[in-house]
Amino acid sequence: MTPATLYHIASAILILFAAGHTLGFLRFTPATAEGRSVKDTMDTVRFPLGSRSYSWGGFYRGFGIYITAYLLFSAALASHFASLAQTDPQAIGLMGWALCLLQVVGLVLSWLYFAPITAIFSALAAGCLGWAAWLVR
């Protein structure tokens, strides 16, 4: 398997991860009355910060969309690395390992705090990125 192929696979995994993450967190509906109460409270309890007022639900949605943007940027970077791997592999340098490390951190956080499917996507992306970085060194 070539580094370019591995970076392309990682990019596709990260795009699927972003799509799944976005659909999952935007469609999430708590299954219990207690869970719905917490979600409703997150949307209604507001707090001031500077000159504006925010809700915890807004923070939740904002961070969720931010994570989607991060995953899409990571996919774009992996795709860019695929092009570099074909034309100038040495230009990737430590950034290939940095992107891999970022996914390993995501894997640990996913394992500790989220559903197993997020850990699986993180592991697949980290594996492809690490393998590709190893091959271009």
DSSP file (Angstrom, degrees, kcal/mol; ACC not computed):
  #  RESIDUE AA STRUCTURE BP1 BP2  ACC     N-H-->O    O-->H-N    N-H-->O    O-->H-N    TCO  KAPPA ALPHA  PHI   PSI    X-CA   Y-CA   Z-CA
    1    1 A M              0   0    0      0, 0.0     3,-0.0     0, 0.0     0, 0.0   0.000 360.0 360.0 360.0 135.3    0.0    0.0    0.0
    2    2 A T     >  -     0   0    0      1,-0.1     4,-2.3   133,-0.0     5,-0.2  -0.525 360.0-118.1 -89.0 156.5    1.4    3.4   -0.9
    3    3 A P  H  > S+     0   0    0      0, 0.0     4,-2.7     0, 0.0     5,-0.2   0.895 115.4  55.4 -57.9 -39.2    1.4    6.5    1.3
    4    4 A A  H  > S+     0   0    0      1,-0.2     4,-2.3     2,-0.2     5,-0.2   0.920 108.2  47.6 -61.0 -43.2   -0.8    8.3   -1.1
    5    5 A T  H  > S+     0   0    0      2,-0.2     4,-2.6     1,-0.2    -1,-0.2   0.919 112.0  50.0 -63.0 -43.3   -3.4    5.6   -1.0
    6    6 A L  H  X S+     0   0    0     -4,-2.3     4,-2.6     1,-0.2    -2,-0.2   0.897 110.6  49.2 -64.0 -40.5   -3.3    5.5    2.8
    7    7 A Y  H  X S+     0   0    0     -4,-2.7     4,-2.3     2,-0.2    -1,-0.2   0.890 111.2  50.4 -66.1 -37.6   -3.7    9.3    3.0
    8    8 A H  H  X S+     0   0    0     -4,-2.3     4,-2.3    -5,-0.2    -2,-0.2   0.916 111.3  48.3 -64.7 -42.1   -6.6    9.1    0.6
    9    9 A I  H  X S+     0   0    0     -4,-2.6     4,-2.6     2,-0.2    -2,-0.2   0.929 111.4  50.1 -62.9 -44.9   -8.2    6.3    2.7
   10   10 A A  H  X S+     0   0    0     -4,-2.6     4,-2.6     1,-0.2    -2,-0.2   0.907 109.3  52.3 -59.7 -41.8   -7.7    8.4    5.9
   11   11 A S  H  X S+     0   0    0     -4,-2.3     4,-2.0     2,-0.2    -1,-0.2   0.921 110.4  47.4 -60.6 -44.6   -9.3   11.4    4.2
   12   12 A A  H  X S+     0   0    0     -4,-2.3     4,-2.5     2,-0.2    -2,-0.2   0.906 111.5  50.9 -64.0 -41.5  -12.4    9.3    3.2
   13   13 A I  H  X S+     0   0    0     -4,-2.6     4,-2.7     1,-0.2    -2,-0.2   0.921 110.3  49.6 -60.8 -44.0  -12.6    7.9    6.8
   14   14 A L  H  X S+     0   0    0     -4,-2.6     4,-2.4     2,-0.2    -1,-0.2   0.855 109.7  50.9 -66.7 -34.7  -12.4   11.5    8.2
   15   15 A I  H  X S+     0   0    0     -4,-2.0     4,-2.4     2,-0.2    -1,-0.2   0.928 112.6  46.0 -66.8 -44.4  -15.2   12.7    5.8
   16   16 A L  H  X S+     0   0    0     -4,-2.5     4,-2.8     2,-0.2     5,-0.2   0.899 111.9  52.5 -62.8 -39.5  -17.4    9.8    6.8
   17   17 A F  H  X S+     0   0    0     -4,-2.7     4,-2.8     2,-0.2    -2,-0.2   0.923 109.7  48.8 -60.4 -45.7  -16.6   10.5   10.5
   18   18 A A  H  X S+     0   0    0     -4,-2.4     4,-2.5     2,-0.2    -2,-0.2   0.916 112.9  47.3 -61.7 -44.3  -17.5   14.2   10.0
   19   19 A A  H  X S+     0   0    0     -4,-2.4     4,-2.6     2,-0.2     5,-0.3   0.939 114.9  45.4 -64.1 -47.0  -20.8   13.2    8.4
   20   20 A G  H  X S+     0   0    0     -4,-2.8     4,-2.6     1,-0.2    -2,-0.2   0.909 113.4  50.1 -62.7 -42.7  -21.7   10.7   11.0
   21   21 A H  H  X S+     0   0    0     -4,-2.8     4,-2.7    -5,-0.2     5,-0.3   0.938 112.3  46.9 -60.5 -47.8  -20.7   13.0   13.8
   22   22 A T  H  X S+     0   0    0     -4,-2.5     4,-2.1     1,-0.2     5,-0.3   0.942 115.6  43.9 -63.6 -49.1  -22.8   15.9   12.5
   23   23 A L  H  X S+     0   0    0     -4,-2.6     4,-2.0    -5,-0.2    -1,-0.2   0.909 114.8  51.6 -61.8 -41.3  -25.9   13.7   11.8
   24   24 A G  H  X S+     0   0    0     -4,-2.6     4,-0.8    -5,-0.3    -2,-0.2   0.933 114.4  38.7 -63.5 -48.1  -25.5   12.0   15.2
   25   25 A F  H  < S+     0   0    0     -4,-2.7    -1,-0.2     1,-0.2    -2,-0.2   0.826 117.5  49.1 -78.7 -28.0  -25.3   15.1   17.4
   26   26 A L  H  < S+     0   0    0     -4,-2.1    -1,-0.2    -5,-0.3    -2,-0.2   0.829 118.4  39.5 -76.4 -30.8  -27.8   17.1   15.5
   27   27 A R  H  < S+     0   0    0     -4,-2.0    -2,-0.2    -5,-0.3    -1,-0.2   0.514  84.9 128.4 -93.1  -6.2  -30.4   14.3   15.5
   28   28 A F     <  +     0   0    0     -4,-0.8    -3,-0.0    -5,-0.1    -4,-0.0  -0.276  31.5 178.5 -59.7 127.5  -29.7   13.1   19.0
   29   29 A T        -     0   0    0     -2,-0.0     7,-0.1    10,-0.0     6,-0.0  -0.988  31.9-117.7-128.8 120.9  -32.9   12.9   21.1
   30   30 A P        -     0   0    0      0, 0.0     6,-0.1     0, 0.0     0, 0.0  -0.263  15.4-142.7 -57.6 143.7  -32.5   11.6   24.7
   31   31 A A  S    S+     0   0    0      4,-0.0     2,-0.3     5,-0.0     3,-0.0   0.670  76.8  57.5 -83.5 -18.8  -34.4    8.4   25.3
   32   32 A T  S  > S-     0   0    0      1,-0.1     4,-2.4     0, 0.0     5,-0.2  -0.742  83.3-119.2-115.2 161.5  -35.6    9.2   28.8
   33   33 A A  H  > S+     0   0    0     -2,-0.3     4,-2.2     1,-0.2     5,-0.1   0.876 116.7  53.5 -62.3 -38.0  -37.6   12.0   30.4
   34   34 A E  H  > S+     0   0    0      2,-0.2     4,-2.2     1,-0.2    -1,-0.2   0.923 108.7  48.6 -63.7 -43.5  -34.6   12.9   32.6
   35   35 A G  H  > S+     0   0    0      1,-0.2     4,-2.4     2,-0.2    -2,-0.2   0.905 111.1  49.6 -63.1 -42.5  -32.4   13.1   29.5
   36   36 A R  H  X S+     0   0    0     -4,-2.4     4,-2.8     1,-0.2    -1,-0.2   0.881 109.1  53.7 -63.7 -36.8  -34.9   15.4   27.7
   37   37 A S  H  X S+     0   0    0     -4,-2.2     4,-2.5     2,-0.2    -2,-0.2   0.914 109.0  47.8 -63.5 -43.0  -35.1   17.5   30.8
   38   38 A V  H  X S+     0   0    0     -4,-2.2     4,-2.4     2,-0.2    -2,-0.2   0.933 113.0  48.4 -62.5 -45.8  -31.4   18.0   30.8
   39   39 A K  H  X S+     0   0    0     -4,-2.4     4,-1.4     2,-0.2    -2,-0.2   0.926 112.8  47.6 -62.0 -45.1  -31.3   18.8   27.1
   40   40 A D  H  X S+     0   0    0     -4,-2.8     4,-1.4     1,-0.2    -1,-0.2   0.900 111.6  50.8 -62.2 -40.3  -34.2   21.3   27.5
   41   41 A T  H  X S+     0   0    0     -4,-2.5     4,-3.0     1,-0.2    15,-0.2   0.887 104.3  57.5 -65.1 -38.6  -32.4   22.9   30.5
   42   42 A M  H  < S+     0   0    0     -4,-2.4    15,-3.3     1,-0.2    14,-0.6   0.855 110.0  46.0 -59.2 -33.5  -29.2   23.2   28.5
   43   43 A D  H  < S+     0   0    0     -4,-1.4    -1,-0.2    13,-0.2    -2,-0.2   0.766 119.6  38.2 -80.3 -25.5  -31.2   25.3   26.0
   44   44 A T  H  < S+     0   0    0     -4,-1.4     2,-0.5    -3,-0.2    -2,-0.2   0.769  92.6  87.0-100.2 -28.1  -33.0   27.5   28.5
   45   45 A V     <  -     0   0    0     -4,-3.0    11,-1.0    -5,-0.2     2,-0.3  -0.626  62.4-172.6 -77.0 122.6  -30.3   28.2   31.2
   46   46 A R  E     -A   55   0A   0     -2,-0.5     9,-0.2     9,-0.2    -2,-0.0  -0.797  11.7-170.7-115.9 156.2  -28.4   31.2   30.1
   47   47 A F  E     -A   54   0A   0      7,-2.5     7,-2.8    -2,-0.3     2,-0.2  -0.995  24.5-114.7-144.5 147.0  -25.2   32.8   31.5
   48   48 A P  E     +A   53   0A   0      0, 0.0     2,-0.3     0, 0.0     5,-0.2  -0.574  28.1 175.8 -83.8 145.6  -23.5   36.1   30.7
   49   49 A L  E >   -A   52   0A   0      3,-2.7     3,-1.7    -2,-0.2     2,-0.3  -0.872  67.2 -40.4-146.8 111.7  -20.0   36.2   29.2
   50   50 A G  T 3  S-     0   0    0     -2,-0.3     0, 0.0     1,-0.2     0, 0.0  -0.551 123.5 -25.9  66.8-129.9  -18.7   39.6   28.4
   51   51 A S  T 3  S+     0   0    0     -2,-0.3     2,-0.3    -3,-0.1    -1,-0.2   0.320 125.6  74.6 -98.8   7.9  -21.5   41.6   26.8
   52   52 A R  E <  S-A   49   0A   0     -3,-1.7    -3,-2.7    -5,-0.0     2,-0.4  -0.742  70.1-130.6-119.5 166.7  -23.5   38.6   25.6
   53   53 A S  E     -A   48   0A   0     -2,-0.3     2,-0.3    -5,-0.2    -2,-0.0  -0.953  27.0-175.4-117.5 136.4  -25.7   35.8   27.0
   54   54 A Y  E     -A   47   0A   0     -7,-2.8    -7,-2.5    -2,-0.4     2,-0.3  -0.841  15.8-140.4-127.7 161.6  -25.1   32.2   26.1
   55   55 A S  E  >  -A   46   0A   0     -2,-0.3     4,-1.9    -9,-0.2    -9,-0.2  -0.890  23.1-125.5-118.6 156.1  -26.8   28.8   26.8
   56   56 A W  H  > S+     0   0    0    -11,-1.0     4,-2.5   -14,-0.6   -13,-0.2   0.855 114.0  56.9 -66.1 -33.6  -25.1   25.5   27.5
   57   57 A G  H  > S+     0   0    0    -15,-3.3     4,-2.6   -12,-0.3    -1,-0.2   0.886 104.9  51.4 -63.4 -38.2  -27.1   24.0   24.6
   58   58 A G  H  > S+     0   0    0    -16,-0.4     4,-3.0     2,-0.2    -2,-0.2   0.902 109.2  50.0 -64.3 -40.8  -25.6   26.6   22.3
   59   59 A F  H  X S+     0   0    0     -4,-1.9     4,-3.0     2,-0.2     5,-0.3   0.925 110.3  51.4 -61.1 -43.7  -22.1   25.7   23.5
   60   60 A Y  H  X S+     0   0    0     -4,-2.5     4,-2.1     2,-0.2    -2,-0.2   0.944 114.3  42.0 -58.8 -50.3  -22.9   22.0   22.9
   61   61 A R  H  X S+     0   0    0     -4,-2.6     4,-2.5     2,-0.2     5,-0.2   0.914 114.7  51.7 -65.0 -42.2  -24.1   22.7   19.3
   62   62 A G  H  X S+     0   0    0     -4,-3.0     4,-2.3     1,-0.2    -2,-0.2   0.923 111.5  45.7 -61.2 -45.2  -21.2   25.1   18.7
   63   63 A F  H  X S+     0   0    0     -4,-3.0     4,-2.4     2,-0.2    -1,-0.2   0.876 111.1  54.5 -66.1 -36.1  -18.6   22.7   19.8
   64   64 A G  H  X S+     0   0    0     -4,-2.1     4,-1.8    -5,-0.3    -2,-0.2   0.931 111.1  43.6 -62.0 -45.5  -20.3   19.9   17.8
   65   65 A I  H  X S+     0   0    0     -4,-2.5     4,-2.4     1,-0.2    -2,-0.2   0.873 111.2  55.7 -67.5 -36.6  -20.1   22.0   14.6
   66   66 A Y  H  X S+     0   0    0     -4,-2.3     4,-2.5    -5,-0.2    -2,-0.2   0.908 106.4  50.6 -60.5 -42.0  -16.5   23.0   15.5
   67   67 A I  H  X S+     0   0    0     -4,-2.4     4,-2.6     2,-0.2    -1,-0.2   0.890 108.0  53.0 -64.6 -38.4  -15.6   19.3   15.7
   68   68 A T  H  X S+     0   0    0     -4,-1.8     4,-2.4     2,-0.2    -2,-0.2   0.937 109.8  48.2 -59.4 -45.8  -17.2   18.7   12.3
   69   69 A A  H  X S+     0   0    0     -4,-2.4     4,-2.5     1,-0.2    -2,-0.2   0.907 111.0  51.1 -62.0 -41.6  -15.0   21.6   10.9
   70   70 A Y  H  X S+     0   0    0     -4,-2.5     4,-2.5     2,-0.2    -1,-0.2   0.917 110.4  48.8 -61.0 -44.4  -11.9   20.1   12.5
   71   71 A L  H  X S+     0   0    0     -4,-2.6     4,-2.1     2,-0.2    -2,-0.2   0.897 112.1  48.4 -64.8 -39.8  -12.7   16.7   11.0
   72   72 A L  H  X S+     0   0    0     -4,-2.4     4,-2.3     2,-0.2    -2,-0.2   0.886 111.4  49.8 -68.4 -38.0  -13.2   18.2    7.5
   73   73 A F  H  X S+     0   0    0     -4,-2.5     4,-2.7     2,-0.2    -2,-0.2   0.919 109.8  51.4 -64.1 -42.0  -10.0   20.1    7.8
   74   74 A S  H  X S+     0   0    0     -4,-2.5     4,-2.5     1,-0.2    -2,-0.2   0.892 109.6  50.5 -60.8 -39.5   -8.1   17.0    8.8
   75   75 A A  H  X S+     0   0    0     -4,-2.1     4,-2.3     2,-0.2    -1,-0.2   0.913 110.8  48.6 -64.0 -42.8   -9.6   15.2    5.8
   76   76 A A  H  X S+     0   0    0     -4,-2.3     4,-2.4     2,-0.2    -2,-0.2   0.903 111.8  49.4 -64.0 -40.7   -8.4   18.1    3.5
   77   77 A L  H  X S+     0   0    0     -4,-2.7     4,-2.6     2,-0.2    -2,-0.2   0.912 110.4  49.9 -65.0 -42.4   -5.0   17.9    5.1
   78   78 A A  H  X S+     0   0    0     -4,-2.5     4,-1.7     2,-0.2    -2,-0.2   0.900 110.9  50.1 -62.7 -39.5   -4.8   14.1    4.6
   79   79 A S  H  X S+     0   0    0     -4,-2.3     4,-1.6     2,-0.2    -2,-0.2   0.902 110.0  50.2 -64.2 -40.8   -5.8   14.6    1.0
   80   80 A H  H  X S+     0   0    0     -4,-2.4     4,-2.4     1,-0.2    -2,-0.2   0.905 108.3  52.9 -62.8 -41.3   -3.1   17.3    0.5
   81   81 A F  H  X S+     0   0    0     -4,-2.6     4,-2.7     1,-0.2    -1,-0.2   0.848 103.1  58.6 -63.0 -33.2   -0.6   14.9    2.1
   82   82 A A  H  X S+     0   0    0     -4,-1.7     4,-0.8     2,-0.2    -1,-0.2   0.917 108.1  45.5 -61.7 -42.3   -1.7   12.2   -0.5
   83   83 A S  H >X S+     0   0    0     -4,-1.6     4,-1.5     1,-0.2     3,-0.7   0.928 114.0  48.6 -65.3 -44.9   -0.7   14.6   -3.3
   84   84 A L  H 3X S+     0   0    0     -4,-2.4     4,-3.0     1,-0.2    -2,-0.2   0.871 102.9  62.0 -63.2 -36.2    2.6   15.5   -1.6
   85   85 A A  H 3< S+     0   0    0     -4,-2.7    -1,-0.2     1,-0.2    -2,-0.2   0.797 108.6  43.6 -61.0 -27.2    3.3   11.8   -1.1
   86   86 A Q  H << S+     0   0    0     -4,-0.8    -1,-0.2    -3,-0.7    -2,-0.2   0.802 129.0  23.8 -85.8 -31.4    3.3   11.4   -4.8
   87   87 A T  H  < S+     0   0    0     -4,-1.5    -2,-0.2     1,-0.1    -3,-0.2   0.819 140.6   1.6-105.9 -38.4    5.3   14.5   -5.7
   88   88 A D    ><  +     0   0    0     -4,-3.0     3,-2.0    -5,-0.2     4,-0.4  -0.480  60.1 174.2-152.8  71.8    7.4   15.5   -2.7
   89   89 A P  G >> S+     0   0    0      0, 0.0     3,-1.5     0, 0.0     4,-0.6   0.804  78.5  62.7 -56.2 -33.0    7.0   13.1    0.2
   90   90 A Q  G 34 S+     0   0    0      1,-0.3     3,-0.3     2,-0.2    -5,-0.1   0.749  89.8  70.0 -66.4 -21.2    9.7   14.8    2.3
   91   91 A A  G <4 S+     0   0    0     -3,-2.0    -1,-0.3     1,-0.2     4,-0.2   0.733  88.1  64.6 -67.8 -21.0    7.6   17.9    2.3
   92   92 A I  T X4 S+     0   0    0     -3,-1.5     3,-1.4    -4,-0.4     4,-0.5   0.917  77.5 152.3 -68.1 -42.0    5.1   16.2    4.6
   93   93 A G  T >X  -     0   0    0     -4,-0.6     3,-1.0    -3,-0.3     4,-0.5  -0.092  69.5 -15.9  52.4-141.1    7.8   15.9    7.4
   94   94 A L  H 3> S+     0   0    0      1,-0.2     4,-2.6     2,-0.2    -1,-0.3   0.641 121.6  80.9 -71.3 -15.0    6.6   15.8   10.9
   95   95 A M  H <> S+     0   0    0     -3,-1.4     4,-2.4     1,-0.2    -1,-0.2   0.834  87.5  56.9 -64.0 -30.6    3.1   17.1   10.0
   96   96 A G  H <> S+     0   0    0     -3,-1.0     4,-1.7    -4,-0.5    -1,-0.2   0.923 110.8  43.2 -62.3 -44.0    2.2   13.6    8.9
   97   97 A W  H  X S+     0   0    0     -4,-0.5     4,-3.0     2,-0.2    -2,-0.2   0.865 111.2  55.4 -68.8 -36.2    3.1   12.3   12.4
   98   98 A A  H  X S+     0   0    0     -4,-2.6     4,-2.3     2,-0.2    -2,-0.2   0.914 108.3  47.7 -63.5 -42.3    1.3   15.3   14.0
   99   99 A L  H  X S+     0   0    0     -4,-2.4     4,-1.6     2,-0.2    -1,-0.2   0.889 112.9  49.6 -65.8 -38.3   -1.9   14.5   12.2
  100  100 A C  H  X S+     0   0    0     -4,-1.7     4,-2.0     2,-0.2    -2,-0.2   0.935 110.3  50.1 -62.7 -47.0   -1.6   10.9   13.3
  101  101 A L  H  X S+     0   0    0     -4,-3.0     4,-2.5     1,-0.2    -2,-0.2   0.880 106.4  56.0 -60.3 -39.2   -1.0   11.9   16.9
  102  102 A L  H  X S+     0   0    0     -4,-2.3     4,-2.1     1,-0.2    -1,-0.2   0.899 108.6  47.3 -59.7 -41.0   -4.0   14.1   16.8
  103  103 A Q  H  X S+     0   0    0     -4,-1.6     4,-2.3     2,-0.2    -1,-0.2   0.841 108.7  54.5 -70.6 -32.5   -6.1   11.1   15.8
  104  104 A V  H  X S+     0   0    0     -4,-2.0     4,-2.3     2,-0.2    -2,-0.2   0.914 108.7  48.6 -65.6 -41.9   -4.6    9.0   18.5
  105  105 A V  H  X S+     0   0    0     -4,-2.5     4,-2.6     1,-0.2     5,-0.2   0.923 111.2  50.7 -61.0 -43.4   -5.6   11.7   21.0
  106  106 A G  H  X S+     0   0    0     -4,-2.1     4,-2.7     1,-0.2    -2,-0.2   0.875 108.0  53.5 -60.2 -37.8   -9.1   11.6   19.5
  107  107 A L  H  X S+     0   0    0     -4,-2.3     4,-2.6    15,-0.2    -2,-0.2   0.935 109.7  46.5 -62.2 -47.5   -9.1    7.8   19.8
  108  108 A V  H  X S+     0   0    0     -4,-2.3     4,-2.2     2,-0.2    -2,-0.2   0.936 115.3  46.1 -61.8 -47.1   -8.2    8.0   23.6
  109  109 A L  H  X S+     0   0    0     -4,-2.6     4,-2.7     1,-0.2     5,-0.4   0.897 112.9  50.4 -63.7 -39.7  -10.9   10.7   24.2
  110  110 A S  H  X S+     0   0    0     -4,-2.7     4,-2.0    -5,-0.2     9,-0.3   0.916 110.5  49.7 -63.3 -42.5  -13.4    8.7   22.1
  111  111 A W  H  < S+     0   0    0     -4,-2.6    -2,-0.2     1,-0.2    -1,-0.2   0.898 117.6  40.2 -62.7 -40.6  -12.7    5.6   24.1
  112  112 A L  H  < S+     0   0    0     -4,-2.2    -2,-0.2    -5,-0.2    -1,-0.2   0.861 133.1  14.5 -77.5 -36.4  -13.1    7.4   27.4
  113  113 A Y  H  < S+     0   0    0     -4,-2.7    -3,-0.2    -5,-0.2     2,-0.2   0.584 113.2  50.3-122.3 -12.6  -16.1    9.6   26.7
  114  114 A F  S  < S-     0   0    0     -4,-2.0     5,-0.0    -5,-0.4    -4,-0.0  -0.584  87.2 -66.5-126.4-176.4  -18.0    8.7   23.5
  115  115 A A    >>  -     0   0    0     -2,-0.2     3,-1.2     1,-0.1     4,-1.1  -0.309  48.4-110.7 -70.1 153.9  -19.6    5.7   21.7
  116  116 A P  H 3> S+     0   0    0      0, 0.0     4,-2.2     0, 0.0     5,-0.2   0.811 113.4  66.7 -56.1 -32.0  -17.4    2.9   20.4
  117  117 A I  H 3> S+     0   0    0      1,-0.2     4,-2.3     2,-0.2     5,-0.2   0.861  98.3  52.6 -62.0 -33.5  -18.1    3.9   16.8
  118  118 A T  H <> S+     0   0    0     -3,-1.2     4,-2.3     1,-0.2    -1,-0.2   0.887 108.8  49.7 -68.1 -36.9  -16.2    7.1   17.3
  119  119 A A  H  X S+     0   0    0     -4,-1.1     4,-2.6    -9,-0.3    -2,-0.2   0.879 109.4  52.5 -66.7 -36.6  -13.2    5.2   18.7
  120  120 A I  H  X S+     0   0    0     -4,-2.2     4,-2.6     2,-0.2    -2,-0.2   0.942 110.9  45.7 -64.8 -47.3  -13.4    2.9   15.7
  121  121 A F  H  X S+     0   0    0     -4,-2.3     4,-2.5     1,-0.2     5,-0.2   0.919 114.4  48.9 -61.7 -42.6  -13.3    5.8   13.2
  122  122 A S  H  X S+     0   0    0     -4,-2.3     4,-2.8     1,-0.2   -15,-0.2   0.906 111.8  49.1 -63.0 -41.4  -10.4    7.4   15.2
  123  123 A A  H  X S+     0   0    0     -4,-2.6     4,-2.7     2,-0.2    -2,-0.2   0.915 111.6  48.5 -65.4 -43.3   -8.5    4.2   15.2
  124  124 A L  H  X S+     0   0    0     -4,-2.6     4,-2.3     2,-0.2     5,-0.2   0.927 114.7  45.2 -63.0 -44.5   -8.9    3.6   11.5
  125  125 A A  H  X S+     0   0    0     -4,-2.5     4,-2.7    -5,-0.2     5,-0.2   0.936 114.4  48.3 -64.6 -45.7   -7.8    7.2   10.7
  126  126 A A  H  X S+     0   0    0     -4,-2.8     4,-2.8    -5,-0.2     5,-0.2   0.902 111.2  51.5 -61.7 -41.0   -4.9    7.0   13.1
  127  127 A G  H  X S+     0   0    0     -4,-2.7     4,-2.4    -5,-0.2     5,-0.2   0.935 112.7  43.8 -61.9 -47.5   -3.8    3.6   11.7
  128  128 A C  H  X S+     0   0    0     -4,-2.3     4,-2.5     2,-0.2    -2,-0.2   0.920 116.5  47.2 -63.8 -43.6   -3.8    4.9    8.1
  129  129 A L  H  X S+     0   0    0     -4,-2.7     4,-2.6    -5,-0.2    -2,-0.2   0.902 113.6  47.5 -67.2 -40.7   -2.1    8.1    9.0
  130  130 A G  H  X S+     0   0    0     -4,-2.8     4,-2.3    -5,-0.2    -1,-0.2   0.908 112.9  48.4 -66.0 -41.9    0.6    6.4   11.0
  131  131 A W  H  X S+     0   0    0     -4,-2.4     4,-2.1    -5,-0.2    -2,-0.2   0.923 113.5  47.3 -63.5 -44.6    1.3    3.8    8.4
  132  132 A A  H  X S+     0   0    0     -4,-2.5     4,-1.8     2,-0.2    -2,-0.2   0.926 111.6  50.1 -63.6 -44.5    1.5    6.5    5.7
  133  133 A A  H  X S+     0   0    0     -4,-2.6     4,-0.7     1,-0.2    -1,-0.2   0.890 110.3  51.7 -62.1 -38.0    3.8    8.7    7.9
  134  134 A W  H >< S+     0   0    0     -4,-2.3     3,-0.6     1,-0.2    -1,-0.2   0.900 109.4  49.9 -63.1 -41.2    6.0    5.6    8.5
  135  135 A L  H 3< S+     0   0    0     -4,-2.1    -1,-0.2     1,-0.2    -2,-0.2   0.814 111.6  46.8 -70.4 -30.5    6.3    4.9    4.8
  136  136 A V  H 3<        0   0    0     -4,-1.8    -1,-0.2     1,-0.2    -2,-0.2   0.517 360.0 360.0 -90.4  -3.3    7.2    8.5    3.8
  137  137 A R    <<        0   0    0     -4,-0.7    -1,-0.2    -3,-0.6    -2,-0.1   0.519 360.0 360.0 -65.8 360.0    9.9    8.9    6.5
